[in-house]
Amino acid sequence: MTTDDKVDLSIQLDRELLEEVSHLTSDPSKVIEVALRQWLKGGRQREDELARSLPRNPTIPPKGEWND
């Protein structure tokens, strides 16, 4: 996406929230843009995400179902 495709938008944020976002990046608009994209897609992660969620551990079978 080029800068020609972008639209300037003014929003109001809680000061504490902006401080937290500022610790992540010097460009808070990028954090907000990525969060909106994830929210609109139902929380799915993009392919270029650096952090990946770990699969949940499988449940432990009841006693007596182990292969022992």
Backbone as ProteinMPNN parsed JSONL, in Angstrom:
{"seq_chain_A": "MTTDDKVDLSIQLDRELLEEVSHLTSDPSKVIEVALRQWLKGGRQREDELARSLPRNPTIPPKGEWND", "coords_chain_A": {"N_chain_A": [[0.85, -1.168, 0.0], [0.628, 2.15, -0.876], [1.608, 5.52, 0.099], [-0.135, 7.184, -1.135], [-2.53, 5.877, -1.049], [-3.378, 6.201, 1.49], [-5.29, 7.826, 4.092], [-5.612, 10.803, 5.892], [-6.489, 10.96, 9.275], [-8.064, 12.081, 12.163], [-8.005, 11.205, 15.533], [-9.14, 10.656, 18.907], [-7.347, 9.658, 21.695], [-6.864, 7.939, 24.777], [-4.544, 9.29, 27.049], [-2.797, 7.624, 28.522], [-2.966, 5.237, 27.083], [-1.85, 6.013, 24.646], [0.765, 6.515, 25.521], [1.573, 3.907, 26.172], [1.491, 2.711, 23.625], [3.408, 4.237, 22.374], [5.724, 3.214, 23.459], [6.086, 0.979, 21.971], [6.455, 1.749, 19.301], [7.563, 4.443, 17.186], [5.697, 5.349, 15.514], [2.59, 5.555, 16.037], [0.318, 5.34, 14.421], [0.69, 3.171, 12.74], [0.493, 0.972, 14.469], [-2.172, 1.204, 15.241], [-3.416, 0.888, 12.766], [-2.72, -1.793, 12.091], [-3.957, -3.132, 14.217], [-6.662, -2.539, 13.71], [-6.981, -3.837, 11.23], [-6.614, -6.531, 12.017], [-8.766, -6.811, 13.766], [-10.959, -6.41, 12.044], [-10.668, -8.622, 10.423], [-11.33, -10.614, 12.097], [-9.465, -11.262, 14.012], [-7.479, -12.817, 12.942], [-4.069, -13.612, 12.226], [-1.599, -11.921, 10.286], [0.476, -13.113, 7.576], [3.053, -12.115, 7.725], [3.557, -11.64, 10.364], [5.597, -11.343, 13.218], [5.417, -12.551, 15.68], [4.089, -15.584, 16.74], [1.328, -17.558, 17.69], [1.376, -20.179, 20.086], [0.448, -23.595, 19.683], [-2.194, -25.092, 21.578], [-1.585, -27.238, 24.378], [-2.015, -30.772, 24.099], [-4.767, -32.539, 25.595], [-4.482, -34.519, 28.573], [-4.774, -37.99, 28.501], [-7.292, -40.013, 30.184], [-6.567, -41.947, 33.165], [-5.201, -45.154, 32.581], [-5.428, -45.228, 29.887], [-3.012, -44.887, 28.798], [-0.189, -45.891, 26.854], [1.21, -48.204, 28.194]], "CA_chain_A": [[0.0, 0.0, 0.0], [1.424, 3.362, -0.959], [1.105, 6.629, 0.908], [-1.243, 7.787, -1.872], [-3.734, 5.146, -0.672], [-3.676, 6.496, 2.891], [-6.141, 8.976, 4.38], [-5.352, 11.399, 7.204], [-7.632, 10.842, 10.159], [-7.791, 12.569, 13.512], [-8.743, 10.454, 16.55], [-8.808, 10.993, 20.285], [-6.938, 8.485, 22.457], [-6.499, 8.132, 26.171], [-3.121, 9.621, 27.14], [-2.055, 6.447, 28.988], [-2.914, 4.296, 25.97], [-0.866, 6.533, 23.694], [2.093, 6.297, 26.099], [1.887, 2.488, 26.012], [1.762, 2.463, 22.207], [4.662, 4.925, 22.046], [6.829, 2.343, 23.847], [6.226, -0.036, 20.933], [6.877, 2.31, 18.032], [7.494, 5.902, 17.077], [4.593, 5.633, 14.599], [1.385, 4.918, 16.58], [-0.688, 5.08, 13.39], [0.917, 1.824, 12.208], [-0.059, 0.04, 15.455], [-3.627, 1.314, 15.151], [-3.812, 0.306, 11.48], [-2.609, -3.251, 12.181], [-4.999, -3.596, 15.141], [-7.944, -2.474, 13.004], [-7.013, -4.913, 10.23], [-6.827, -7.797, 12.708], [-10.123, -6.805, 14.305], [-11.896, -6.585, 10.933], [-10.514, -9.982, 9.902], [-11.697, -11.576, 13.131], [-8.338, -11.604, 14.865], [-6.487, -13.652, 12.271], [-2.762, -12.983, 12.097], [-1.063, -11.837, 8.933], [1.589, -14.023, 7.336], [4.33, -11.499, 8.051], [3.646, -11.382, 11.8], [6.8, -11.908, 13.811], [5.02, -13.385, 16.812], [3.091, -16.597, 16.395], [0.772, -18.192, 18.879], [1.712, -21.592, 20.234], [-0.747, -24.44, 19.77], [-2.497, -25.538, 22.943], [-1.125, -28.591, 24.706], [-3.109, -31.756, 24.035], [-5.252, -32.961, 26.904], [-3.909, -35.77, 29.075], [-5.819, -39.013, 28.506], [-7.607, -40.536, 31.512], [-5.692, -43.039, 33.637], [-5.513, -46.449, 31.994], [-5.398, -45.147, 28.428], [-1.646, -44.703, 28.368], [0.38, -47.076, 26.217], [2.289, -48.683, 29.062]], "C_chain_A": [[0.898, 1.234, 0.0], [0.833, 4.458, -0.093], [-0.027, 7.349, 0.191], [-2.576, 7.131, -1.503], [-4.194, 5.465, 0.747], [-4.51, 7.766, 3.012], [-5.767, 9.495, 5.758], [-6.63, 11.375, 8.021], [-7.218, 11.325, 11.541], [-8.655, 11.784, 14.492], [-8.312, 10.932, 17.928], [-8.518, 9.7, 21.033], [-6.67, 8.888, 23.898], [-4.988, 8.346, 26.239], [-2.29, 8.403, 27.562], [-1.92, 5.403, 27.888], [-1.875, 4.734, 24.943], [0.556, 6.342, 24.217], [2.513, 4.84, 25.952], [2.25, 2.162, 24.571], [3.091, 3.087, 21.805], [5.875, 4.108, 22.466], [7.089, 1.283, 22.777], [6.83, 0.523, 19.652], [6.811, 3.828, 18.073], [6.355, 6.325, 16.153], [3.323, 4.936, 15.093], [0.332, 4.608, 15.52], [-0.537, 3.674, 12.811], [0.329, 0.775, 13.153], [-1.582, 0.028, 15.356], [-4.123, 0.668, 13.862], [-3.781, -1.22, 11.53], [-3.696, -3.812, 13.1], [-6.369, -3.574, 14.474], [-8.068, -3.578, 11.963], [-7.289, -6.262, 10.887], [-8.25, -7.896, 13.239], [-11.142, -7.05, 13.194], [-11.826, -7.994, 10.352], [-10.863, -11.029, 10.944], [-10.528, -12.046, 13.956], [-7.301, -12.495, 14.205], [-5.192, -12.888, 12.115], [-2.337, -12.971, 10.639], [0.132, -12.772, 8.8], [2.926, -13.432, 7.767], [4.461, -11.139, 9.529], [4.904, -12.05, 12.354], [6.465, -12.84, 14.965], [3.936, -14.355, 16.36], [2.588, -17.233, 17.683], [1.151, -19.672, 18.893], [0.433, -22.409, 20.285], [-0.946, -24.89, 21.211], [-1.978, -26.95, 23.159], [-2.286, -29.562, 24.598], [-3.526, -32.157, 25.448], [-4.624, -34.287, 27.284], [-5.017, -36.814, 29.1], [-6.076, -39.525, 29.921], [-6.695, -41.699, 31.868], [-6.173, -44.37, 33.044], [-5.497, -46.416, 30.477], [-3.993, -44.859, 27.904], [-1.141, -45.99, 27.73], [1.54, -47.585, 27.072], [2.199, -50.121, 29.393]], "O_chain_A": [[1.827, 1.331, 0.802], [-0.293, 4.346, 0.39], [-0.807, 8.055, 0.831], [-3.63, 7.754, -1.629], [-5.276, 5.048, 1.16], [-4.451, 8.656, 2.163], [-5.62, 8.711, 6.696], [-7.707, 11.719, 7.534], [-6.131, 11.001, 12.019], [-9.872, 11.694, 14.327], [-7.252, 11.537, 18.088], [-9.319, 8.766, 21.019], [-6.301, 10.025, 24.19], [-4.235, 7.653, 25.555], [-1.207, 8.173, 27.023], [-0.88, 4.755, 27.769], [-1.112, 3.913, 24.433], [1.46, 6.039, 23.439], [3.67, 4.555, 25.643], [3.203, 1.424, 24.318], [3.819, 2.527, 20.985], [6.953, 4.279, 21.896], [8.194, 0.749, 22.689], [7.624, -0.146, 18.992], [6.098, 4.416, 18.886], [6.073, 7.516, 16.019], [3.004, 3.843, 14.626], [-0.472, 3.694, 15.708], [-1.529, 3.052, 12.433], [-0.267, -0.201, 12.699], [-2.204, -1.033, 15.384], [-5.14, -0.025, 13.867], [-4.715, -1.873, 11.063], [-4.289, -4.848, 12.799], [-7.157, -4.502, 14.658], [-9.128, -4.188, 11.824], [-8.095, -7.047, 10.387], [-8.868, -8.958, 13.166], [-12.088, -7.816, 13.382], [-12.825, -8.503, 9.843], [-10.703, -12.223, 10.691], [-10.585, -13.124, 14.547], [-6.332, -12.891, 14.853], [-5.195, -11.676, 11.901], [-2.661, -13.872, 9.865], [0.728, -13.174, 9.799], [3.838, -14.173, 8.136], [5.377, -10.409, 9.907], [5.228, -13.182, 11.996], [7.172, -13.821, 15.192], [2.986, -13.972, 15.679], [3.342, -17.417, 18.639], [1.234, -20.322, 17.851], [-0.561, -21.972, 20.865], [0.014, -25.048, 21.965], [-1.94, -27.758, 22.231], [-3.414, -29.228, 24.96], [-2.721, -32.114, 26.379], [-4.273, -35.087, 26.417], [-6.088, -36.564, 29.654], [-5.183, -39.478, 30.768], [-6.126, -42.352, 30.994], [-7.367, -44.667, 33.011], [-5.547, -47.468, 29.839], [-3.806, -44.615, 26.712], [-1.634, -47.071, 28.05], [2.707, -47.416, 26.715], [3.048, -50.642, 30.116]]}, "name": "protein", "num_of_chains": 1, "seq": "MTTDDKVDLSIQLDRELLEEVSHLTSDPSKVIEVALRQWLKGGRQREDELARSLPRNPTIPPKGEWND"}
